[in-house]
Amino acid sequence: MYCPLPDRRFNGGQSAASTTIVPMQSLLTVPPTTNSNVGTTAPYYSGYYNNGGSGSWLGKRVSTLEETDSKIHSKHEVDEVRERTRKEEEDRRKKEQGKEERRMREKTDREELQGQMHKEMTAKLDVVREAIDGKKAGDVEKLAKLKVQVESPCRQQSNVETGGKKVEDESEVVRLRSQVKAFKRAQEVTSTSATVTRAASEAKEIVRLRREQAEATTTIDKMLTTMEEVIFALQKQCEVVEANVEV
């Protein structure tokens, strides 16, 4: 231990040792620091660190602060999770709503397009039906005319074979009564020959008209068959369009 007074033992023993009590000065003890640039040092609490801090007020305070910080941190994490979940749910609802609106728009556009196609097909079908009905009416009129043309020569021939010849003979008798018997016989032969010739000509005309009638009937049947196929195809298309609209 250091003493500021000189030791007289080294001075030849001239003076006796002093019995004066000199108080010792205690040195300041601080914990070592690794940073030489820091001018101040933290106080050293020997009781807190040496005794574990469980029984001191400062230790309890630190524990309380740590517990409070842990609770705040946990609450902050819970709030972040809740906010993130809320945003995800909101984004999901927005996406579903957007998809539903897009589906409704597509359905509306599809129904409008199918309705327009149905109207166009109906209009085309009406035109075809009108054309077919008009064609049928024209064909009926044409067939009626052909029938009249065919029946007219037949009636004329029938009249010639029955009563026409009798009337003609009676007229010839009245007109040729004053003529001689020879001229009367010759006139009758000439009249009979003319009647036979006219009947043969009318028979040829009847054959020609019947042939034309058969050809016209065949043509009409082909046209009606084609029209029926077109109508059937249009009806199938209309049924497909209606089925798509219902879906």
RAKA-V833351 format. One line per field, one symbol per residue. ss: DSSP state (~ for helix, > for strand, _ for the rest). phi: phi as a letter, one per 30 degrees, with the letter a starting at -180 (. if undefined). Layout:
ss=???
phi=???
This chain:
ss=_______~~~___________________________________~~~~~______~~~~~~~~~~~~~~~~~~~~~~~~~~~~~~~~~~~~~~~~~~~~~~~~~~~~~~~~~~~~~~~~~~~~~~~~~~~~~~~~~~~~~~~~~~~~~~~~~~~~~~~~~~~~~~~~~~~~~~~_____~~~~~~~~~~~~~~~~~~~~~~~~~~~~~~~~~~~~~~~~~~~~~~~~~~~~~~~~~~~~~~~~~~_
phi=.dbddddddcciidcdddcddcddcdddcbddcccddddcbddccdddddciidccdddddddddddddddddddddddddddddddddddddddddddddddddddddddddddddddddddddddddddddddddddddddddddddddddddddddddccddddddddddddcddddddddddddddddddddddddddddddddddddddddddddddddddddddddddddddddddddddd
